[in-house]
Amino acid sequence: MSEMSAEVRKALDAAITAIGGKARDGQIEMAEAVANALTDRHHLMVQAGTGTGKSLAYLVPALVHGRKVLVATATLALQRQLVERDLPAVVPALEKVLGREISYAIYKGVGNYICLAKMNSEEPDPDGEILLEASYLEKDAKRLHAWARTPGVSGDRDDAPEVDRRVWAANSLSGRECVGADSCAWGSGCFAANAKAKAQTADVVVTNHTLLAIEIVDSHPILPERDAVILDEAHEFMDRTTQAVTEELTSSRVQRAAAMARKYMPGKSSENFTNAADSFHDAMADYGEDVKGDFAKQGRLEEIPQSLESPIRKIRETATAVAQALSADDEILESDALAERARVKGAVQEISTIAGKLLKMGESHVLWYEPTFSTLHLAPLSVSQVLRSNLLTKTPVIATSATLTVGNKFDAMAKSIGFIVGDDSDEELKDDEIDPANLQMLDVGSPFDFANQGMLYLPKHLPEPSRDGTAPEVLEELGELIDAAGGRTLALFSSWRGVEAADIYLRRVLAERPISIITQKRGDAVAPLVERFAADEKSVLLGTMSLWQGVDVPGNSCILVAIDRLPFPRPDEPVLAARSSQADASGGSGFMQVSVPRAALLLAQGAGRLIRSIDDRGVVAIMDSRIVTKRYGQTLLNSMPPLWRTNDKETVRNSLRRLAESMEE
């Protein structure tokens, strides 16, 4: 055992003792692999099943090495767990072992903090004017302001009192509108600047995938310098990167920027911009009406619709003119006025940039129109190239998640993050750059005994899903399984239609049983739903995509996870459909290269909701017979936890019944 690995083991033992846990083989194996990657400066992908304790397995070696690490997570829940639970619990023990102080910080985007300049501005901007119209919003605003003026508060949205999102918008701004603490009258007390300053010097900085993605794609430093990047929940990183760099243009955003310009700088150029904003608004409204009735016009657009092209061009020209005029008069140097002007300029510049990108869109981008909020979206077809050049050549990247393999192979996920797999890299690397092909892949398994703790029920007799929604036979079977489990069920659906159909059916057939049904509605926050489900053992939680990942309910409240159908991407998901067509066009198979990996990861994530601790028992039921009848079914099954498999309905119902009875004793 090398000196370093002995030190990592000693520190890991101290950390585990501090949280009252016990060492696990997978955790030790992962910690040693992370230590090697940091020492030798290579990349690492490590699949670590639920219960491995992966956050300690990457934090401890990083701290032992004295490396500054950036940990990026996909969910707020994991960020909070790291900063509020894991790090405070283990840092004192590690400081003793390592004989030095350890610091950590969380850093989010500017929009997550109150902007003091905006909050204290005499002139309410268009965001603020709405607040004067509703008294309950004014109450919210007063509460938020009182909190922000309390000494010692963070200014962070997650710590702030709960307020209407419009109140938050009126007291915060986007990164592009911020003038920076040095030029701002409120700079010395700025919440975002203080959080950033604390993060600059910390040993461990916890942030989110989105912020890291924006920094990588814009090639513009937002986050502190670091020696290594750890991507936790790495299976989501490509999607989060794509979302983060997807541009959106709505007429309300354009009109808001025009209103700000008109107020700040009345005159010919802002009048022209206002007129362009109004005609864009009308053109978008007409286009929306046109699309509503015609399904073929929804989804991906090959080019900008003719009726929108000229209004977008007008916006581009007039917004650029306003931005130039705003840059011209640098005489006013009073910091309040400077901050105000930078905010206006930032908002106008953003509109001009997005309109410009839309007008010169090429093959490498996907454009679509979303009718609910009347929005044009522009997303890159692939982000792996930019991740490769702006992330993977800079520092070692440790990518980890419970689900990184598709059919037992890391390749699909590795390629999506930008690693070079298989083919020899023909890229020239500079001396100090890291090779994106220098990658170690490791699966440390899980401490759980899946085959003894759980069953995978694969009913062959159910009809294949059709376009007409959930089949009556599937609902009937679901009702019988929930009845046997006495509630205690998380039912996952791949569409809102499925959730709504199940809600109506189950309320009818389970009316006589002491089982409460909690149904997710569009727009519901996930955390409160999960808390209700965990608190009431005899409840059923019905929900869609946001519940497939990150829900952690160990114990008696969840002994059945039912999945209504294989979660293939919908044909009208523009980016995935475009990636699929590209694979087909280059002689591959879009279905096998895009749809199957996506479904495999989601399925593994969904099934992973069942066994959350060493004592958990239960059943995962997949109510879609294609997993046993189609050839690709094997790839999907190989991506799932190794539960004991059966297609015998009676065996499953009896097991659930016995399990439920044992919980009532």
C-alpha positions in Angstrom: 0.0 0.0 0.0 1.5 3.4 -1.0 2.0 6.1 1.5 -0.8 8.2 -0.1 -3.2 5.3 -0.1 -2.5 4.6 3.6 -3.2 8.2 4.4 -6.4 8.1 2.4 -7.5 5.0 4.3 -6.7 6.6 7.6 -8.7 9.8 6.7 -11.6 7.7 5.3 -11.8 5.7 8.6 -11.9 8.9 10.6 -14.6 10.4 8.4 -16.7 7.2 8.6 -16.4 7.1 12.4 -17.4 10.8 12.5 -20.8 10.0 10.8 -21.2 6.7 12.8 -21.0 4.5 9.6 -18.9 1.5 8.8 -16.3 1.0 6.0 -17.6 -0.5 2.7 -15.5 -2.3 0.1 -16.9 -0.3 -2.8 -16.3 3.0 -0.9 -12.6 2.1 -0.2 -12.1 1.0 -3.8 -13.6 4.2 -5.1 -11.6 6.4 -2.7 -8.3 4.7 -3.9 -9.3 5.2 -7.6 -10.0 8.9 -6.9 -6.7 9.3 -5.1 -4.9 7.7 -8.1 -6.7 9.9 -10.6 -5.7 13.0 -8.6 -2.1 11.9 -8.3 -1.5 10.8 -11.9 -3.9 13.5 -13.3 -6.1 11.2 -15.4 -9.9 11.1 -15.7 -12.1 8.6 -13.9 -15.7 7.4 -14.4 -16.9 5.4 -11.4 -20.3 3.8 -11.1 -21.2 3.5 -7.4 -24.5 1.9 -6.5 -26.8 3.3 -3.9 -25.4 2.9 -0.4 -21.7 3.1 -1.4 -21.2 6.4 0.3 -19.7 8.0 -2.7 -19.6 11.6 -1.5 -17.0 10.6 1.2 -15.2 8.4 -1.4 -14.4 11.5 -3.5 -14.2 14.2 -0.8 -11.7 12.5 1.5 -9.0 11.7 -1.2 -9.4 15.3 -2.6 -8.8 16.8 0.9 -6.0 14.4 1.7 -4.3 15.6 -1.5 -4.8 19.2 -0.5 -6.3 19.7 -4.0 -8.8 22.4 -4.6 -11.9 20.6 -6.0 -15.1 21.8 -7.6 -18.0 19.4 -6.9 -20.8 19.9 -9.4 -24.2 18.3 -8.7 -27.4 18.2 -10.7 -29.9 18.6 -7.9 -30.3 21.1 -5.1 -31.0 18.2 -2.7 -27.4 16.8 -3.2 -25.8 20.3 -2.9 -27.6 20.8 0.4 -26.7 17.3 1.6 -23.0 18.0 0.9 -22.9 21.5 2.5 -25.3 21.0 5.4 -24.8 17.4 6.3 -21.7 15.6 4.9 -19.0 18.3 5.1 -19.9 19.7 8.5 -20.0 16.1 9.9 -16.6 15.0 8.6 -14.4 18.2 8.4 -13.5 18.4 12.1 -12.4 14.7 12.1 -10.3 15.3 8.9 -8.8 18.5 10.3 -7.4 16.4 13.2 -6.0 13.7 11.0 -4.5 16.1 8.4 -3.4 18.7 11.0 -4.7 21.7 9.0 -7.9 23.7 8.5 -10.3 22.7 5.8 -12.7 25.2 4.2 -15.7 24.6 2.0 -18.3 26.8 0.3 -21.3 26.7 -2.0 -21.5 28.9 -5.1 -24.5 29.5 -7.3 -25.4 31.8 -10.1 -25.9 35.5 -9.5 -29.7 35.1 -10.0 -29.8 33.0 -6.8 -28.9 35.9 -4.6 -30.8 39.1 -3.8 -29.4 42.1 -5.7 -29.1 45.0 -3.3 -28.8 47.6 -6.1 -32.1 46.4 -7.6 -33.8 46.1 -4.2 -32.8 49.6 -3.1 -33.3 51.3 -6.4 -35.6 54.4 -6.3 -36.8 53.6 -9.8 -38.7 50.3 -9.9 -37.8 48.5 -13.1 -40.5 46.7 -15.2 -40.2 43.6 -12.9 -40.9 45.7 -9.8 -44.0 47.5 -11.2 -46.2 44.4 -11.2 -45.6 44.1 -7.5 -47.4 47.4 -6.7 -50.6 46.0 -8.2 -51.2 43.1 -5.8 -51.2 43.6 -2.0 -50.1 40.0 -1.2 -47.1 40.5 -3.5 -46.3 43.7 -1.6 -46.4 41.8 1.7 -44.0 39.2 0.2 -41.7 42.0 -0.9 -41.6 43.6 2.5 -40.8 40.2 4.1 -38.0 39.6 1.7 -36.6 43.1 2.2 -36.7 42.8 6.0 -34.8 39.5 5.8 -32.2 40.9 3.4 -31.5 43.7 5.9 -30.9 41.3 8.8 -27.2 41.2 9.7 -25.4 38.0 8.7 -27.9 36.5 6.2 -26.7 34.9 3.0 -29.0 36.6 0.6 -29.4 33.1 -1.0 -32.8 32.2 -2.4 -32.7 28.8 -0.6 -32.3 30.5 2.8 -34.8 33.3 2.1 -38.4 33.4 3.3 -40.7 31.7 0.7 -42.0 34.4 -1.7 -43.8 34.6 -5.0 -41.4 34.1 -7.9 -42.3 37.5 -9.3 -41.2 39.1 -6.1 -37.9 37.2 -6.3 -37.5 38.4 -10.0 -38.0 42.0 -8.9 -35.1 41.7 -6.4 -32.6 39.7 -8.4 -31.0 39.8 -11.8 -29.3 37.6 -14.4 -25.5 37.3 -14.6 -25.5 39.2 -17.9 -27.2 42.2 -16.2 -24.9 42.4 -13.2 -22.3 45.2 -13.4 -19.9 43.5 -10.9 -19.2 44.5 -7.3 -16.3 46.9 -8.2 -18.6 49.2 -10.3 -21.7 49.0 -8.0 -22.6 51.3 -5.1 -23.8 48.3 -3.2 -20.7 46.2 -4.1 -19.2 46.0 -0.6 -22.3 44.2 0.8 -23.2 42.2 -2.4 -24.4 38.8 -1.4 -23.3 37.1 -4.7 -19.8 38.8 -4.5 -19.4 37.7 -0.9 -20.4 34.1 -1.7 -17.9 34.1 -4.6 -15.1 35.6 -2.5 -15.6 32.8 0.1 -15.6 30.2 -2.7 -12.4 31.6 -4.2 -10.3 30.5 -1.2 -12.2 27.3 -0.2 -10.7 23.8 -0.5 -14.0 22.4 -1.7 -16.6 24.4 -3.7 -20.0 22.9 -4.3 -21.9 24.2 -7.3 -24.4 23.0 -9.9 -24.0 21.4 -13.3 -25.7 24.5 -14.9 -23.2 27.0 -13.7 -20.3 24.8 -14.7 -21.8 24.2 -18.1 -22.3 27.9 -18.7 -18.7 28.6 -17.8 -17.4 25.8 -20.1 -19.6 26.8 -23.1 -19.0 30.6 -22.8 -15.2 30.0 -22.0 -15.6 32.7 -19.4 -14.6 32.1 -15.8 -17.5 32.3 -13.3 -16.3 29.7 -10.8 -13.1 29.6 -8.8 -9.8 28.1 -10.1 -9.5 24.4 -9.2 -7.2 21.4 -9.5 -9.9 18.9 -10.2 -13.6 18.7 -11.1 -16.0 16.1 -9.6 -19.2 15.6 -11.5 -21.7 13.9 -9.2 -25.0 12.7 -10.7 -22.9 12.7 -13.9 -25.5 10.8 -15.9 -27.4 14.1 -16.0 -24.5 16.4 -17.0 -24.9 16.3 -20.8 -28.6 17.2 -20.5 -28.0 19.9 -17.9 -25.3 21.4 -20.2 -27.7 21.3 -23.2 -30.4 23.0 -21.1 -28.0 25.6 -19.7 -26.9 26.7 -23.2 -30.3 26.6 -24.8 -31.2 30.1 -25.8 -34.8 31.2 -25.3 -36.6 34.1 -27.0 -40.1 35.2 -25.9 -41.9 38.4 -26.7 -42.3 39.3 -23.0 -38.5 39.2 -22.5 -38.0 41.5 -25.6 -40.8 43.9 -24.4 -39.2 44.0 -20.9 -35.8 45.0 -22.3 -37.5 47.6 -24.5 -39.4 49.0 -21.5 -36.1 49.3 -19.5 -34.4 51.0 -22.5 -37.3 53.5 -23.0 -37.3 54.4 -19.3 -33.6 54.8 -19.1 -32.9 56.4 -22.4 -36.0 57.9 -24.1 -35.4 58.9 -27.7 -35.5 57.6 -31.3 -33.4 54.4 -30.8 -35.4 53.1 -27.9 -38.6 54.0 -29.7 -37.5 51.9 -32.7 -36.7 49.0 -30.4 -40.1 49.3 -28.7 -41.8 49.2 -32.1 -39.8 46.2 -33.1 -40.6 44.5 -29.8 -44.3 45.1 -30.4 -44.4 43.7 -33.9 -42.4 40.7 -32.7 -45.0 40.2 -30.0 -47.8 40.3 -32.6 -45.9 38.0 -35.0 -45.3 35.4 -32.2 -49.0 35.6 -31.2 -50.2 34.9 -34.8 -47.6 32.1 -35.2 -48.8 30.6 -31.9 -52.4 30.6 -33.1 -51.3 29.0 -36.4 -49.3 26.3 -34.7 -52.0 25.4 -32.1 -54.2 23.8 -34.7 -51.4 22.0 -36.6 -49.5 19.3 -34.9 -47.0 19.0 -37.8 -45.7 22.6 -37.0 -44.8 21.7 -33.5 -41.4 20.1 -32.7 -38.2 20.8 -34.6 -38.1 23.6 -37.1 -35.7 23.3 -40.0 -35.4 27.1 -40.3 -37.0 30.2 -38.8 -40.6 30.4 -39.8 -41.0 33.0 -42.6 -43.5 35.2 -40.6 -41.0 35.5 -37.8 -37.8 36.2 -39.7 -38.2 39.8 -40.5 -39.5 40.7 -36.9 -36.4 39.0 -35.4 -34.1 40.8 -37.8 -35.7 44.1 -36.8 -35.2 43.2 -33.1 -31.5 42.5 -33.8 -30.9 45.8 -35.6 -32.8 48.0 -33.1 -31.4 46.3 -29.9 -27.9 46.5 -31.3 -28.4 50.3 -31.9 -29.7 50.8 -28.3 -26.8 48.8 -26.9 -24.3 51.0 -28.9 -26.0 54.2 -27.8 -25.8 53.0 -24.1 -22.0 52.4 -24.5 -21.4 55.9 -25.9 -22.1 58.1 -22.9 -19.5 57.2 -20.3 -19.6 60.7 -18.8 -22.0 59.8 -16.0 -19.8 58.1 -13.6 -21.9 58.0 -10.5 -22.0 54.4 -9.4 -25.8 54.1 -9.0 -26.4 55.4 -12.5 -23.6 53.1 -13.8 -25.3 50.1 -12.2 -28.7 51.1 -13.6 -27.2 51.5 -17.1 -25.3 48.2 -17.0 -28.5 46.5 -16.1 -30.4 48.0 -19.0 -27.5 47.4 -21.4 -27.2 43.8 -20.2 -30.9 43.1 -20.9 -30.8 44.7 -24.3 -27.5 43.1 -25.3 -28.9 39.7 -24.3 -31.8 40.1 -26.7 -29.5 41.3 -29.5 -27.2 38.3 -29.0 -30.0 35.7 -29.0 -31.7 37.2 -32.1 -28.3 37.1 -33.8 -27.8 33.4 -33.0 -31.3 32.6 -34.3 -30.6 34.3 -37.6 -27.3 32.5 -38.3 -28.4 29.1 -37.0 -26.7 26.3 -38.9 -26.7 22.5 -39.1 -25.2 22.2 -35.6 -28.2 23.7 -33.8 -31.8 22.6 -33.2 -34.6 25.2 -33.3 -38.2 24.6 -32.0 -41.3 26.5 -30.9 -42.9 25.8 -27.5 -46.6 26.8 -27.6 -47.5 26.9 -23.9 -45.2 29.9 -23.2 -44.9 30.9 -26.8 -41.1 30.6 -26.8 -38.5 30.0 -29.5 -35.7 27.7 -28.3 -32.3 27.2 -29.9 -30.1 24.3 -28.6 -26.8 22.9 -29.8 -27.1 19.4 -31.3 -24.1 18.1 -29.3 -22.1 19.5 -26.4 -19.4 16.8 -26.2 -16.9 18.7 -28.4 -17.0 21.9 -26.3 -16.9 19.8 -23.0 -13.8 18.1 -24.4 -11.9 21.2 -25.3 -13.0 23.5 -22.4 -13.2 21.0 -19.5 -11.5 17.6 -20.2 -8.2 19.0 -21.3 -7.9 21.4 -18.3 -8.1 19.3 -15.1 -8.8 15.7 -14.1 -12.5 15.1 -14.1 -14.0 12.4 -11.8 -17.5 11.5 -13.0 -19.7 9.5 -10.7 -23.3 8.3 -10.4 -25.2 5.2 -9.5 -26.1 4.8 -13.2 -23.3 5.4 -15.8 -23.4 2.1 -17.8 -25.8 1.1 -20.5 -25.9 -2.7 -21.0 -22.8 -3.0 -18.7 -20.8 -0.6 -20.8 -19.6 2.9 -20.0 -19.1 4.0 -23.6 -22.4 5.8 -24.3 -22.2 7.9 -21.2 -18.4 8.6 -21.6 -18.9 9.8 -25.2 -21.8 12.1 -24.2 -19.5 13.8 -21.6 -16.9 14.2 -24.2 -14.3 11.5 -23.3 -12.6 9.8 -26.2 -13.5 6.1 -26.2 -12.0 3.5 -28.5 -10.9 5.5 -31.5 -7.4 6.9 -31.3 -7.5 10.6 -30.6 -6.2 12.6 -33.5 -6.3 15.8 -31.5 -3.1 17.7 -30.8 -2.7 18.4 -27.1 -0.6 21.2 -25.7 2.0 20.3 -23.1 0.0 21.2 -20.1 -3.3 19.7 -21.3 -4.8 16.4 -20.1 -5.8 13.8 -22.7 -9.6 13.2 -22.9 -8.8 9.6 -23.8 -6.8 9.0 -20.6 -9.8 7.6 -18.8 -10.2 4.9 -16.2 -13.6 3.3 -15.8 -14.7 1.5 -12.7 -17.9 -0.1 -11.3 -17.6 -0.6 -7.6 -21.1 -2.2 -7.3 -23.4 -1.7 -4.3 -23.3 -3.0 -0.7 -26.9 -4.1 -1.2 -27.8 -7.8 -2.0 -30.3 -7.0 -4.7 -31.2 -10.6 -5.5 -32.2 -11.3 -1.9 -33.6 -7.8 -1.1 -35.9 -7.3 -4.1 -37.7 -8.8 -7.1 -38.1 -7.5 -10.6 -41.5 -8.3 -12.0 -41.7 -8.5 -15.8 -45.3 -9.3 -16.7 -45.3 -10.8 -20.3 -49.1 -11.0 -20.6 -49.8 -7.3 -20.7 -50.5 -5.6 -24.0 -47.7 -3.4 -25.6 -48.2 0.3 -24.9 -50.1 2.1 -27.6 -50.7 5.7 -28.5 -54.1 5.6 -26.9 -52.7 6.0 -23.4 -52.4 3.5 -20.5 -54.2 0.1 -21.3 -57.0 -0.9 -18.9 -55.1 -4.2 -18.2 -52.1 -2.2 -17.0 -54.2 -0.1 -14.6 -56.0 -3.2 -13.4 -52.7 -5.0 -12.6 -51.3 -1.9 -10.9 -54.4 -1.7 -8.7 -54.0 -5.4 -7.7 -50.3 -4.9 -6.8 -51.0 -1.7 -4.8 -53.7 -3.6 -3.0 -51.4 -6.4 -2.1 -48.7 -3.9 -0.9 -51.3 -2.1 1.3 -50.3 1.2 -0.4 -46.5 1.8 0.1 -46.0 2.3 -3.7 -44.2 4.8 -5.9 -45.8 4.6 -9.3 -43.7 6.2 -12.1 -45.3 7.3 -15.4 -43.7 8.5 -18.6 -46.4 11.0 -19.3 -49.0 13.3 -17.5 -51.7 11.4 -19.3 -50.6 8.2 -17.6 -50.6 9.9 -14.2 -54.1 11.3 -14.7 -55.6 8.0 -15.9 -54.1 6.1 -13.0 -55.4 8.7 -10.5 -59.0 8.3 -11.7 -58.8 4.5 -11.8 -57.1 3.9 -8.5 -59.3 6.3 -6.5 -62.3 4.2 -7.7 -60.9 0.7 -7.1 -59.1 1.5 -3.8 -61.9 3.6 -2.4 -62.7 1.0 0.3 -59.1 0.5 1.3 -57.2 2.6 3.9 -54.8 3.8 1.2 -54.2 7.5 0.5 -53.3 8.5 -3.0 -50.9 11.5 -3.5 -50.9 12.6 -7.1 -48.3 15.0 -8.6 -49.8 17.9 -10.5 -47.9 19.9 -13.2 -45.7 22.5 -11.5 -45.7 20.8 -8.1 -42.4 20.9 -6.2 -41.0 17.4 -5.6 -39.7 17.7 -2.0 -43.1 18.3 -0.3 -44.7 15.4 -2.2 -42.0 13.0 -1.2 -42.2 14.1 2.4 -45.9 13.4 2.5 -45.3 10.0 0.9 -42.6 9.0 3.3 -44.6 10.2 6.4 -47.7 8.1 5.5 -46.8 4.4 5.2 -50.1 3.5 3.5 -49.9 6.0 0.8 -49.3 5.8 -3.0 -47.4 8.5 -4.9 -48.2 8.8 -8.6 -45.9 11.0 -10.6 -44.0 11.7 -13.8 -40.4 12.3 -14.9 -39.2 14.5 -12.0 -39.8 11.6 -9.6 -37.8 9.0 -11.5 -34.5 10.3 -10.0 -33.3 11.5 -6.6 -36.3 10.3 -4.6 -34.9 8.7 -1.4 -37.5 7.0 0.8 -35.9 4.0 2.7 -38.1 1.9 5.0 -41.7 0.8 5.0 -43.2 3.6 3.0 -42.0 2.2 -0.3 -42.0 -1.6 -1.0 -43.3 -1.3 -4.6 -41.9 0.8 -7.5 -44.2 0.4 -10.5 -43.1 1.8 -13.9 -45.9 2.1 -16.5 -43.8 1.9 -19.7 -40.3 2.0 -21.0 -39.2 5.7 -20.8 -38.1 6.1 -24.5 -37.8 9.8 -25.5 -41.0 11.1 -27.1 -40.7 11.6 -30.8 -41.5 15.3 -30.4 -38.5 16.0 -28.1 -36.6 18.2 -30.6 -33.0 17.8 -29.4 -33.1 14.0 -29.0 -35.1 13.6 -32.2 -32.4 15.6 -34.0 -29.6 13.6 -32.5 -31.4 10.4 -33.5 -31.8 11.6 -37.1 -28.1 12.5 -37.2 -27.1 9.0 -36.1 -29.4 7.5 -38.7 -28.0 9.8 -41.4 -24.4 8.8 -40.6 -25.2 5.1 -41.1 -25.8 4.2 -37.4 -29.1 3.7 -35.6 -30.7 6.6 -33.8 -32.9 4.2 -31.8 -29.9 2.2 -30.5 -27.5 5.1 -30.1 -29.9 7.7 -28.6 -33.3 6.2 -27.5 -32.1 3.0 -25.9 -29.3 4.5 -23.7 -31.7 7.3 -22.6 -34.4 4.7 -21.6 -31.8 2.4 -19.9 -30.5 5.2 -17.7 -34.0 6.4 -16.7 -35.1 2.8 -16.1 -32.1 2.1 -13.8 -32.7 5.4 -12.0 -36.4 4.6 -11.5 -35.7 1.0 -10.3 -33.1 2.5 -8.0 -35.8 4.2 -5.9 -36.7 0.8 -4.3 -33.7 -0.5 -2.3 -32.3 2.5 -0.4 -30.8 0.8 2.6 -29.5 -2.6 3.7 -32.9 -3.5 5.3 -35.2 -2.5 2.4 -37.2 -5.2 0.7 -39.7 -5.0 -2.2 -40.6 -5.3 -5.9 -39.9 -3.3 -9.0 -42.7 -3.9 -11.6 -42.2 -2.9 -15.2 -45.6 -3.0 -16.8 -44.3 -2.9 -20.4 -44.0 -6.4 -22.0 -41.5 -5.0 -24.6 -38.7 -5.5 -22.1 -39.1 -9.2 -22.4 -40.3 -9.5 -26.0 -38.0 -7.2 -27.9 -34.2 -7.7 -28.6 -33.2 -4.4 -27.1 -34.9 -5.5 -23.8 -31.7 -7.3 -22.8 -29.7 -4.1 -23.0 -32.2 -2.4 -20.7 -32.2 -5.3 -18.3 -28.4 -5.4 -18.1 -28.5 -1.7 -17.1 -30.7 -2.4 -14.0 -29.8 -3.5 -10.5 -29.5 -7.3 -10.4 -32.9 -8.0 -8.7 -34.4 -11.5 -8.7 -36.6 -11.7 -11.9 -40.0 -13.3 -12.3 -43.0 -13.0 -14.6 -45.3 -14.9 -12.2 -48.0 -12.6 -10.9 -49.1 -14.7 -7.9 -45.5 -15.0 -6.6 -45.2 -11.2 -6.7 -48.6 -10.6 -5.1 -48.0 -13.1 -2.3 -44.5 -11.6 -1.6 -46.0 -8.1 -1.4 -48.8 -9.3 0.9 -46.4 -11.1 3.3 -44.1 -8.1 3.4 -47.0 -5.7 4.1 -48.3 -8.0 6.9 -44.9 -8.2 8.5 -44.8 -4.4 8.7 -48.1 -4.3 10.5 -47.1 -6.7 13.2 
